[in-house]
Amino acid sequence: MMTNQQLENLREQRGSEIAHKKENQVSRIDDCLYVVKSQSGNGEYAVCQVDNELVCECPDFQFRHVKCKHIFAVELSKSLREVTKRITPIENASKCVYCGESEIVKDGVRHNKHGNLQVYLCRKCEKHFTLNLGFEGMRTTPQIITSAMQLYFTGESFRNVQKFLKLQGVKVSHVTVYEWIKKYTTLMTKYVEKIKPNVSDTWRADEMYIKVAGNMKYLYAMMDDETRFWIAQEVAETKDKHDARQIFYQARWLMKKQPKTFITDGLPTYKTNARRIFPEAKHIRQITLKGEPHNNKMERMNGEVRDREKVMRGLKKSDTAVLKGYQLYHNFVRPHEALDGKTPAEACGIVIEGQDKWKTLIQNASKNKTVAK
């Protein structure tokens, strides 16, 4: 006869088997509802969060009033997604920025118009480096560049950013500000695409019209429901005739998974490609403005882009760095009230440390690029 503790340990072990050893066993429907498939394969059970506690509809929980294996599986599944990856700023020379070894020595000083930079030599990998990583050859300091990026993505125009920098004693043109954004957006995008965020199993997609060189275009975007993480984007020439398979493939490749629930409006291209590229997903298409199901979270993100576009008075070209840069800002820099002040990246388990998150991202992106060569 097994004791109560032994029975609980057995249920926890079986819950672990459900969460770890079998794929697609635990499905998140929304913030408070999960569906767990039976181990025997003869059905599934709903696990709900009520007053910060999980309850299950299985006989173990309903009649024996014990914590069942399905609740253990949901708890373990949630904890697996909460593993945090920390991206730290590179601010001291205690270790080599390339190989991480501590066998470094000072090896001269580099002089430029904005001051002197100490040069270090790693005796292990025999590479020289400075703490100006990512900003080599720039005529202004990292703080000026990242401040300009922050000002621009929070709503200022290129010319307003130029006027602000002039007050700081930095004379640059508005074109230079755009070149900074273009350069570092490309660098950071290649870096963050290698980092897999822990997104949920429910994704949303929507489209919105934007002006590009005075012509009407459409921005397709895909977002994670739980964390508000902006997964992928694509600019299209038309709405009704556009084949959105590219953004579907892009999202699946970047996230290394498929959603289990996919929420869109009734646009035919979503139905066609969801069936083809996300075959395991439940596709919800009949959305409403009020009640359930709705796509309000996606509309909120569209509003952010619309506010940014009004200041720019439209985009100059479809492949502009501005949209990718705003995606980086949305995911990694901008705190969201709906996420209790976290960024979507932090909600996905990616923490950008340091007061200047732009600088931290640029430093690590530059380091990653150099090591990959």
Buried (B, 14 or more C-beta within 10 A) or exposed (E): EEEEEEEBEEBBEBBBBBBEEEEEBBBBBBEEEBBBBBBEEEEBBBBBBEEEEBBBBBEBBEEEEBBBBBBBBBBBBBEEBEEEBEBEBBEEBEBBBBBEEEEBEEEEEEEEEEEEBEBBBBEBBEBEBBBBBBBEEBEBBBEBBBBBBBBBBEEBBBEBBBEBBEEEEBEBEBEBBBEBBBBBBBBBBEBBEEBBBBBBBBBBBBBBEBEBEEEEBBBBBBBBBBBBBBBBBBBBEEBEEBEBBBBBBBBBEBBEBBBBBBBBBEBEBBEBBBEEBBEEBBBBBEBEEEEEEBBEBBBEBBEBBBEBBEEBEBBEEBEBBBBBBBBBBBBBBBEBEEBEEBBBBBBBBBBBEBEBBBBBBBBBBBBBEBEEE
